[in-house]
């Protein structure tokens, strides 16, 4: 091995000090972040009120008892939607006549005509009828809502097509909102925007809920927020005055929110992103899921993704000889128990405050990330100490200026991405440099090698965790908590450390044709030799296998994964989720950490270098995943720390088992070779 590689690279102590200062500032911000996250421990469980009444009608108990069962299962709020004529008819609030069917009534003056739809109040429901009349005026205009008179009182005459009319959204019913409140539930209102919305439309909607006790959230229905485009400010003013939080619906891919114009760019910004986040399961998806799986999905959503509003669906059909409502209550009870075990309570949902960390502390963490990048650069391209400082402070000056000018989001995202890549690479390279020095010493015993392999793994995890803390601190604000800003470059975080680790390995170990690749001439020679290889069939198979593994590895990352998760893995995930505080990632404790321990064991026991190389490359996957965990800013930072710790602990156990297995295989191979020699 060349002397240039054997010599120890010199790192500026000032650079190391800046990294440590950035780490301390990061720990300070992480502590602040933890205090905010731990205070958001109250969840609002919501059920569609109309769906609950419909399901309760099929129960062998009274509606009051059925609603009480929902309350006992942790349901704290009922969602009320815009009324439709169909809903009002089915609820027995109005009677609907189509065309000449209205002749069943006795009219005074104008008589019924074909093509019209006629609405009359059911007995004792005159207040609901009046609400519907007012809503129709708001939706259609006063001139299109005719009033006739009959022996049953006023009759609404509508000339619009029957089918479209029956399902047209009207508005929130104040009577229904008051009814929900009187039953002891909180009220979640779900209005639909008006076409060609006016100020009067907005006033009309909020007049329906003004003064109703315990209205704890508003969740818009459709592609637009109420009041968009011209009166969204009026909606925001009403929400502030009535102290009603606006709530966004989590997107189907569990990332950010369903697209509702006026919500993301107007209402959320006006509230400094201090809004609610709601999770639900669609009716079509619900049919495919068991009650236990539904319970688990809501549980994981709440503890991992800052969900504090749960819209709990009711099954359309029951299972296990239970009614639909009883089946639904089964999963709700299970969900309630799991959440209570984690210290959550139920009621008015906690809303994350508008939190922005100290700019000074953020700049210090940025400085730590810049220094970490410079430190990594020196590991690949050795520089004199003064050059390291010149590079570092030049980058830091540019960073501080951009942070001050742009407000910080983009530049913090860039250096968070840098930390996510640099931290695992630095950790692995520092371990490699230890391996280089140990590779020239005596071969040590297997048990001591196992112990040292464990120490190397723990050391690499601790070094990499510096990057995780920097990321959690730099991006630790409400905008990232609620996913209005995202960590960018998840795919790159998985791929780049592998490539950089492979380069660093070739610089330090004579893997390629018995020599290292540590200079430009040798790099050119390596590239020329690599691209002029005689391709064998086994090489094609090997590259195909590597390509498939890479496709699965990258395809399973992020939120756009196209690689399905097998059933046995789902079962393992559910077991770990219910057993541990935070489920560790399989790529850490099943692949990365055991592989890194095998890599250490291999170099200490002088096993073949190609085996050592492959284990090292696999090892960086686990260390990189540990850092990438902190890139999920919606996940509480304590859970990210616990996930890394759990993965490391189980990974050590798996690593010891892997070493024992490979030792056994090595003994079998040695025994077989001795048998061949003796036979010869």
Protein Blocks (a to p, Z undefined) as FASTA:
>chain_A
ZZklmpccdddfklmmmmmmmmmmmmmmmmmmmmmmmmmmcccddddfklmmmmmmmpcb
dfklmmmmmmmnopabdcdddddfklmmmnopaccdehjllmmpccehjaddehiacddd
dehilmmmmmmmmmmmmmnopklmccdddfkbpadddfbdfklmmmpcfbdcfklmmmmm
mnopacdddddddehiafklmmmmmmmmgopahiabdcdedjbdehiaklmmmmmmmmmm
nopacdddddfkopajaddehjlmmmmmmnnopacddddddfklmmmpcfklmmmmmmmm
mmmnopabdcddddfbdcehiafklmmmmmmmmmmmmmmmnopacddddddddddddfkl
mmmmmmmmmmmmmmmmmmmmccdfklmmmmmmmmmmmmmmmmmmnoommmmmmmmmmmmm
mmmmmmmmmmmmmmmmmmmmccddfklmmmmmmmmmmmmmmmmmmmmmmmmmmmmcfklm
nopaccehklmmmmmmmmmmmmmmmmmpcfbgoiacfbfklmmmmmmmmmmcccdfklmm
mmmmmmmmmmmmmmmgcjlbfbdcdfklmmmmmmmmmmmmbdcdfklmmmmmmmmmmmmm
mmmnopafklmmmmmmmmmmmmmmmmmmmmmmmbcfklmmmmmmmmmmmmmmmmmmmmmm
mmmmmmmmmmmmmmmmmmZZ
